[in-house]
Amino acid sequence: MSTPAQGQPVYKTSSQIPVQPVYSPEQLAGWDYSQESGAPGEFPYLRGVHATGYRGRLWTMRMFAGFGLPQETNARFKFLLSQGQTGLSVAFDMPTLYGYDTDDPRAAGEFGKCGVAISSLADMESLFDGIPLGQITTSMTINAPAAIIWAMYIAVAEKQGVPLEQMGGTIQNDILKEYLAQNEYIFPPAPSMRLVVDTIEFATRHLPRWNPISISGYHIREAGSTAVQELAFTLADGFEYVRHCLERGLAVDAFAPRLSFFFNVHNDFFEEIAKFRAARRIWARELRDTFHAGNERSCWLRCHAQTSGATLTAQQPENNVVRVSLQALAAVLGGCQSLHTNGKDEAWALPSEQAALLALRTQQIIAHETGVTSTVDPLGGSYFLEELTNQVEAAARDYFRRVEDLGGVIPALELGFFQREIAEAAFRYQQEEDHKQRITVGVNAFTSSDSLEIPLLRVDEAGEREHLRRLNALRHSRDNHAVAQKLQALSQAARGSENLMPPLLEAVKAYATLGEMMGVLRDVFGEYQPSWGF
């Protein structure tokens, strides 16, 4: 068994913020606690957007799930709901994320491996069969084809008799972070932003309980960023969406209350808590002071959180249970509104049913056995946490200035600024691990040659054949003349300036496939080819 290298460790957060051995009132001299923090539920919402915290309502336990056939994921949803999950979250497979049907040659070998395969409204109907969409909220993690997937969900809910104004949920729909980090973009930035604003506008007018975007730092962090970079880049993206909506003519208080966020929860316990608190204060002040929001809900930063997949290790996977537990506790102490906890086996495969259940039980134990929900912002007032929150915010604001100096978010991403910053942070992190300046238990210290057998979820190849059979049958049974008309109408709308949600809904209801609709948009908008390089 190996042990950590000897020597004095470097005391810094993951964002390279120095950590002092002791904190006292001296670090906060001249700092007005009441003005900078406010009471829970009061501006600037540092201590939480709700006065009662989790005493009034627990966070939504929303486990991310999806694999193989829609019917298989439907069964997983029903299992998790039966075990106490309180919200749904859909993972889509790679062809769906890139807007291809399962039978597209470019989709070969990727069916159902990182999420569920959805090629048409018929698949979405199977995915939510027997699940009352008027009684549960659903989050869907998809970006470039988000408007189409959302149209499919709306169509399913309408078939269930759910009025639009009663539908609750979230579509991720954050295309800017795709250019920054995850690279699942399709169209150039301008038409991509048009689609995002179309969905926000449509939701503002017709689905008042729906979050039409989840501005996501999660994938920025998974790509290798620091906590400060995740915070700064995510909020910068958020401000950019607000600007584009205002340019469309939407009133800030009409759409801003339904903007939501999605953050990662990494291993640096106190820095992660500080990140959530700083995020709320920054957003509140910018919405009020820069964008002149008058509705207090416009200033609320509401967020989903997910424990970090990048921190999970294939070595000694049982250790991941401990990592996930501590990360989940940080998210709760930071005040998230909903939470996903990763399975211990996710460094190997999609989570098995047993691993997903254990991850859900982790949340339930935190909620019902630890006492951390008994008071609001239980770490508030800690000299260390308050000073760290201030430092995280200051570092984020420095990034805002750097982005502004480059001309804004879109010019900065086209120059590769965000990508370089993330790459350099990831390289530094790996160097620290390689030199044992950063200890990862079971990887570069406390290693063991013992192997541990764990049951893994495997996607059945027969499922792909069944999915292809159903897709082929759909194309033969639907009214193909009506489909052609709807696709032509979509093309005409895309070449103009009207909101694309109505023609997308019409095409979806005619059972046009995802690939057919995305093909129309590709023909009109083209595909993005980045020009930056390192």
C-alpha positions in Angstrom: 0.0 0.0 0.0 1.3 3.5 -0.9 1.0 6.5 1.3 1.1 10.3 0.5 4.4 11.9 -0.2 6.1 13.5 2.8 6.4 17.3 3.1 4.4 20.4 3.8 1.1 20.5 1.7 0.1 23.6 -0.1 -3.0 25.1 1.5 -5.1 26.5 -1.3 -8.6 25.8 -2.6 -9.0 24.2 -6.0 -9.2 27.7 -7.5 -5.8 28.6 -6.0 -7.3 30.8 -3.2 -4.9 30.7 -0.3 -6.3 29.2 2.9 -5.1 30.6 6.2 -4.5 28.3 9.2 -7.1 30.2 11.4 -9.8 32.7 10.6 -11.1 35.4 12.9 -13.0 38.7 12.8 -9.9 40.3 11.5 -10.5 38.8 8.1 -13.9 40.5 8.0 -13.0 43.9 9.5 -15.1 46.6 7.9 -17.4 44.1 6.3 -21.1 44.8 7.0 -22.6 41.3 7.6 -26.2 42.4 7.5 -25.9 44.3 4.2 -23.7 41.8 2.5 -25.6 38.7 3.6 -29.1 39.7 4.5 -31.5 37.4 6.2 -32.5 34.2 4.5 -35.1 35.1 1.8 -34.0 38.7 1.7 -31.8 40.5 -0.8 -29.0 39.7 -1.8 -30.1 36.1 -1.0 -26.6 35.0 0.1 -28.2 32.9 2.8 -30.9 31.4 0.5 -33.8 32.5 -1.6 -36.4 31.1 0.8 -36.7 32.4 4.4 -37.5 29.0 5.8 -34.8 27.1 3.8 -35.4 23.3 4.0 -37.7 23.7 7.0 -40.4 24.8 4.6 -39.6 22.2 1.8 -36.8 19.8 1.1 -34.9 20.1 -2.1 -36.2 18.0 -5.0 -34.4 14.6 -5.2 -34.0 14.4 -8.9 -31.9 11.4 -10.0 -30.5 11.7 -13.5 -31.5 8.5 -15.4 -31.6 7.2 -19.0 -30.3 4.3 -21.0 -31.3 2.0 -23.9 -34.9 1.9 -25.0 -37.5 4.4 -23.7 -39.4 1.5 -22.1 -36.3 0.6 -20.1 -35.8 4.1 -18.9 -39.5 4.3 -18.1 -39.1 1.3 -15.8 -36.1 3.0 -14.1 -38.1 6.2 -13.6 -41.0 4.2 -12.0 -38.5 2.3 -9.7 -36.9 5.5 -8.5 -40.3 7.2 -7.9 -41.4 4.2 -5.9 -38.3 4.6 -3.7 -39.0 8.2 -2.8 -37.5 10.2 -5.7 -39.4 13.5 -6.0 -38.6 14.6 -9.5 -37.5 13.2 -12.9 -34.3 13.9 -14.8 -33.7 12.5 -18.3 -30.3 11.6 -19.8 -30.3 11.2 -23.6 -27.9 9.1 -25.7 -25.3 10.7 -27.9 -27.2 10.5 -31.2 -30.2 12.3 -29.6 -27.9 14.9 -28.1 -26.5 15.6 -31.6 -29.9 15.5 -33.3 -29.6 12.2 -35.2 -32.1 9.4 -35.5 -30.9 6.0 -34.3 -30.7 4.7 -37.8 -28.5 7.5 -39.1 -25.0 6.0 -40.0 -23.4 8.6 -37.8 -25.3 7.1 -34.8 -23.8 3.6 -35.2 -22.6 2.1 -32.0 -23.9 4.8 -29.7 -27.5 3.6 -29.1 -28.6 4.0 -25.5 -25.1 4.1 -24.1 -25.0 7.4 -22.3 -28.8 7.9 -22.1 -32.1 7.0 -23.6 -32.6 7.0 -27.4 -35.4 9.4 -28.5 -36.1 9.6 -32.3 -39.7 10.7 -32.4 -42.8 11.6 -30.4 -43.6 7.9 -30.2 -40.5 7.3 -28.2 -41.3 10.2 -25.9 -44.8 8.7 -25.4 -43.1 5.4 -24.4 -40.7 7.2 -22.1 -43.4 8.7 -20.0 -46.1 6.0 -20.3 -48.0 5.8 -17.0 -46.2 8.8 -15.5 -48.6 11.7 -14.8 -46.8 14.8 -16.2 -49.3 17.1 -14.4 -48.1 15.8 -11.0 -44.3 15.6 -11.4 -41.6 17.9 -12.7 -39.1 16.7 -15.3 -35.7 18.0 -16.1 -34.2 17.2 -19.5 -30.5 17.5 -20.2 -30.2 18.4 -23.8 -29.0 21.5 -25.6 -28.7 21.9 -29.4 -31.9 19.9 -30.1 -33.6 21.2 -26.9 -36.5 23.0 -28.6 -37.5 19.8 -30.5 -37.2 17.5 -27.4 -39.2 20.0 -25.4 -41.9 20.1 -28.1 -42.1 16.3 -27.9 -42.6 16.5 -24.1 -45.2 19.2 -24.5 -47.1 17.1 -27.0 -47.0 14.1 -24.6 -48.4 16.2 -21.7 -51.1 17.6 -24.0 -52.1 14.1 -24.9 -52.4 13.3 -21.1 -54.7 16.3 -20.8 -52.3 18.5 -18.9 -52.8 22.2 -19.6 -49.7 24.1 -20.7 -49.9 26.5 -17.7 -49.8 23.6 -15.3 -46.7 21.9 -16.7 -43.6 22.1 -14.5 -40.0 21.2 -15.3 -36.8 22.3 -16.9 -35.0 22.0 -20.3 -31.3 22.5 -20.0 -31.1 24.4 -23.3 -27.7 26.1 -22.5 -25.9 26.3 -25.8 -23.2 28.7 -24.7 -21.6 26.2 -22.4 -21.5 23.8 -25.2 -19.1 26.1 -27.1 -17.2 26.7 -23.9 -16.8 23.1 -22.6 -18.9 20.2 -23.7 -18.8 20.7 -27.5 -22.2 19.2 -28.3 -23.1 22.3 -30.4 -24.5 22.0 -33.9 -25.4 25.4 -35.3 -23.3 28.6 -35.2 -23.9 30.9 -32.1 -26.4 33.3 -33.7 -29.1 30.8 -34.8 -28.4 28.8 -31.6 -29.1 31.8 -29.5 -32.2 32.5 -31.5 -33.5 29.0 -30.7 -32.8 29.6 -27.0 -34.6 32.9 -26.9 -37.5 31.3 -28.9 -38.0 28.7 -26.1 -37.7 31.4 -23.3 -40.3 33.6 -25.2 -42.6 30.6 -25.7 -42.4 29.6 -22.1 -43.0 33.1 -20.9 -46.2 33.3 -22.9 -47.6 29.8 -22.5 -45.8 27.8 -19.8 -45.4 30.0 -16.7 -44.3 27.2 -14.4 -41.6 25.9 -16.8 -37.9 26.7 -16.6 -36.9 27.1 -20.3 -33.2 27.1 -19.6 -30.8 25.7 -17.0 -27.7 27.7 -17.2 -25.1 25.1 -16.6 -21.7 25.2 -14.9 -21.7 21.4 -14.4 -20.1 20.6 -17.7 -17.6 23.5 -17.5 -16.4 22.0 -14.2 -16.3 18.4 -15.6 -14.1 19.7 -18.4 -11.5 20.7 -15.9 -12.3 24.2 -14.7 -11.9 25.5 -11.1 -14.8 26.4 -8.9 -14.3 30.1 -9.6 -14.2 29.5 -13.4 -17.3 27.5 -13.2 -19.1 30.2 -11.3 -17.8 33.1 -13.4 -18.4 31.5 -16.8 -21.8 30.2 -15.9 -23.0 33.6 -14.6 -21.5 35.3 -17.6 -23.5 33.0 -19.8 -26.6 33.8 -17.8 -26.1 37.6 -18.3 -25.7 37.0 -22.0 -29.0 35.2 -22.2 -30.7 38.0 -20.3 -29.3 40.5 -22.9 -30.5 38.5 -25.8 -34.0 38.2 -24.3 -34.1 42.0 -23.7 -33.0 42.5 -27.3 -36.0 40.4 -28.4 -38.3 42.8 -26.6 -39.1 40.7 -23.5 -39.4 42.5 -20.2 -36.9 41.3 -17.7 -39.5 40.6 -15.0 -41.5 38.5 -17.5 -38.8 35.9 -18.1 -36.1 36.2 -15.5 -38.0 34.5 -12.6 -38.0 31.2 -14.7 -34.2 31.2 -15.4 -32.6 28.4 -13.5 -29.0 27.2 -12.9 -27.1 23.9 -12.7 -23.9 23.6 -10.7 -21.3 20.9 -10.1 -20.3 19.9 -6.6 -16.6 18.9 -6.4 -14.4 17.8 -3.5 -13.3 21.1 -1.9 -16.0 21.1 0.7 -16.0 24.7 1.9 -15.2 26.2 -1.5 -18.2 24.5 -3.0 -20.5 25.9 -0.3 -19.0 29.4 -0.8 -19.6 29.1 -4.6 -23.3 28.6 -4.1 -23.6 31.5 -1.7 -21.6 33.8 -3.9 -23.6 32.8 -7.0 -26.8 34.0 -5.4 -25.4 37.3 -4.3 -23.8 38.1 -7.7 -27.0 37.2 -9.6 -29.2 39.2 -7.3 -27.1 42.3 -7.6 -26.6 42.1 -11.3 -30.3 41.5 -12.1 -31.3 44.5 -9.9 -28.6 46.9 -10.6 -27.6 46.2 -14.2 -30.8 44.8 -15.7 -33.2 46.8 -13.4 -35.4 43.9 -12.4 -38.2 44.9 -10.1 -39.6 41.5 -9.2 -37.7 39.9 -6.4 -38.1 36.5 -8.0 -36.1 37.8 -11.0 -33.2 38.2 -8.5 -33.4 34.6 -7.2 -30.7 32.3 -8.4 -32.5 28.9 -8.2 -30.2 25.9 -8.9 -30.0 22.2 -9.4 -26.8 20.5 -8.3 -25.1 17.3 -9.2 -22.2 15.6 -7.5 -19.0 15.5 -9.7 -18.6 12.6 -12.1 -15.1 13.7 -12.8 -14.0 13.0 -9.2 -15.3 9.4 -9.2 -12.6 6.7 -9.6 -12.6 3.3 -11.2 -10.1 2.3 -8.6 -11.7 1.3 -5.3 -15.2 2.3 -6.4 -16.7 1.9 -3.0 -14.8 5.1 -2.1 -17.1 7.0 -4.4 -20.0 6.5 -2.0 -18.0 8.6 0.5 -17.1 11.3 -2.1 -20.7 11.5 -3.3 -22.0 11.8 0.3 -19.7 14.7 1.1 -20.4 16.5 -2.1 -24.1 16.1 -1.6 -23.8 17.5 1.9 -21.9 20.5 0.5 -24.8 21.1 -2.0 -27.3 21.0 0.7 -25.3 23.3 3.0 -25.0 25.6 -0.1 -28.7 25.8 -0.5 -29.5 24.0 -3.8 -33.2 23.6 -4.9 -32.7 20.1 -6.4 -30.0 17.5 -6.3 -28.7 14.5 -8.2 -26.2 12.1 -6.5 -24.0 10.0 -8.7 -23.8 6.2 -8.5 -20.6 4.6 -7.2 -20.1 2.7 -10.5 -20.3 5.7 -12.9 -16.5 5.6 -13.6 -17.3 2.3 -15.2 -20.7 2.5 -16.7 -24.2 4.1 -16.4 -25.4 3.5 -12.8 -26.9 0.1 -12.0 -30.3 0.0 -10.3 -28.5 -0.9 -7.0 -26.1 2.0 -7.3 -28.8 4.5 -8.2 -30.8 3.4 -5.2 -27.8 3.8 -2.9 -27.2 7.3 -4.3 -30.9 8.2 -3.7 -30.7 6.8 -0.1 -27.6 9.1 0.4 -29.9 12.2 -0.1 -32.6 10.8 2.1 -30.2 10.1 4.9 -28.8 13.7 4.7 -32.4 15.0 4.6 -33.9 13.0 7.5 -31.0 11.8 9.7 -28.3 14.5 10.0 -30.2 17.6 11.2 -28.7 19.9 8.6 -32.1 20.9 7.4 -33.2 22.1 10.8 -31.9 25.6 10.3 -31.3 27.9 7.4 -27.7 28.4 6.2 -26.2 26.6 9.2 -22.6 27.7 8.3 -23.5 31.3 7.9 -21.3 33.6 10.0 -18.3 31.3 9.9 -15.3 33.6 9.6 -13.7 31.1 7.2 -16.8 30.6 5.0 -17.8 34.3 4.8 -14.3 35.3 3.9 -14.0 32.5 1.3 -17.4 33.5 -0.1 -16.1 37.1 -0.6 -12.9 35.9 -2.2 -14.7 33.5 -4.6 -17.0 36.4 -5.6 -14.1 38.8 -6.1 -12.3 36.2 -8.3 -15.5 35.7 -10.4 -15.9 39.4 -10.9 -12.3 39.6 -12.1 -13.3 37.1 -14.8 -16.3 39.2 -15.7 -14.0 42.1 -16.4 -11.7 40.0 -18.5 -14.6 38.7 -20.6 -16.0 42.3 -21.1 -12.6 43.5 -22.2 -12.7 40.8 -25.0 -16.1 42.2 -26.2 -18.4 39.8 -24.3 -19.2 36.1 -24.1 -19.6 35.2 -27.8 -16.4 37.1 -29.0 -14.5 35.6 -26.0 -15.6 32.0 -26.9 -14.8 32.6 -30.6 -11.3 33.6 -29.5 -11.0 30.5 -27.4 -10.6 32.4 -24.1 -12.8 30.1 -22.0 -11.5 27.0 -23.6 -7.9 28.0 -22.8 -8.7 28.9 -19.2 -10.4 25.6 -18.6 -7.6 23.6 -20.4 -4.9 25.3 -18.3 -6.8 24.6 -15.1 -7.3 21.0 -16.0 -3.6 20.6 -16.8 -2.6 22.2 -13.4 -5.0 19.9 -11.6 -3.4 16.8 -13.3 0.1 18.0 -12.5 -0.8 18.4 -8.8 -2.2 14.9 -8.8 0.8 13.5 -10.6 3.2 15.1 -8.1 1.0 14.1 -5.1 0.4 17.7 -4.2 -3.2 16.7 -4.5 -4.1 13.3 -3.0 -6.8 11.1 -4.6 -7.4 8.1 -2.4 -6.9 4.9 -4.2 -5.3 6.5 -7.3 -2.1 8.2 -6.2 -2.1 7.2 -2.6 -3.5 4.4 -0.4 -3.6 2.2 -3.5 -4.4 -1.5 -3.4 -4.0 -4.3 -5.8 -7.2 -5.9 -4.7 -9.9 -6.0 -7.4 -13.5 -5.4 -6.6 -16.2 -6.9 -8.7 -19.3 -4.7 -9.1 -22.4 -5.4 -11.2 -22.5 -3.1 -14.2 -25.4 -1.9 -16.3 -25.0 -3.1 -19.9 -27.1 -1.9 -22.8 -28.7 -4.9 -24.6 -28.0 -5.0 -28.3 -31.4 -6.4 -28.9 -32.8 -3.1 -27.7 -31.2 -1.3 -30.6 -32.8 -3.7 -33.1 -36.2 -3.2 -31.5 -35.7 0.6 -31.6 -34.8 0.5 -35.2 -37.8 -1.7 -36.0 -40.2 0.7 -34.2 -38.6 3.7 -36.0 -39.0 2.0 -39.4 -42.6 1.1 -38.6 -43.4 4.7 -37.6 -42.1 6.0 -40.9 -44.4 3.6 -42.8 -47.5 4.2 -40.7 -47.6 8.0 -40.3 -49.0 10.5 -42.9 -45.8 11.2 -44.8 -47.5 13.9 -46.9 -48.4 15.8 -43.7 -44.9 15.3 -42.4 -43.4 16.8 -45.6 -45.7 19.8 -45.3 -44.8 20.4 -41.7 -41.1 20.2 -42.4 -41.5 22.6 -45.3 -43.3 25.1 -42.9 -40.5 24.7 -40.4 -37.9 25.5 -43.1 -39.8 28.6 -44.2 -40.1 29.8 -40.5 -36.4 29.2 -39.9 -35.5 31.3 -42.9 -37.6 34.1 -41.4 -37.6 35.6 -37.9 -40.7 34.1 -36.3 -40.6 32.0 -33.1 -39.8 28.4 -34.1 -41.7 26.6 -31.3 -45.1 26.6 -33.0 -43.8 25.0 -36.3 -41.7 22.6 -34.3 -44.8 21.5 -32.3 -46.7 21.0 -35.5 -43.9 18.8 -37.0 -43.6 16.8 -33.8 -47.3 16.1 -33.6 -47.2 14.8 -37.2 -44.4 12.4 -36.0 -41.6 13.9 -37.9 -38.4 12.5 -36.5 -35.7 14.3 -34.5 -33.2 13.8 -37.4 -35.6 15.1 -40.0 -36.3 18.3 -38.1 -32.7 18.8 -37.2 -31.8 18.2 -40.8 -34.1 21.0 -41.9 -32.4 23.4 -39.4 -29.0 22.2 -40.4 -29.8 23.1 -44.0 -30.9 26.6 -43.0 -28.5 27.5 -40.2 -25.4 25.4 -41.2 -23.0 23.8 -38.7 -20.5 25.5 -36.5 -16.8 25.0 -37.1 -14.6 26.6 -34.4 -11.8 28.7 -35.7 -9.8 29.0 -32.4 -6.9 26.6 -31.6 -4.2 26.2 -29.0 
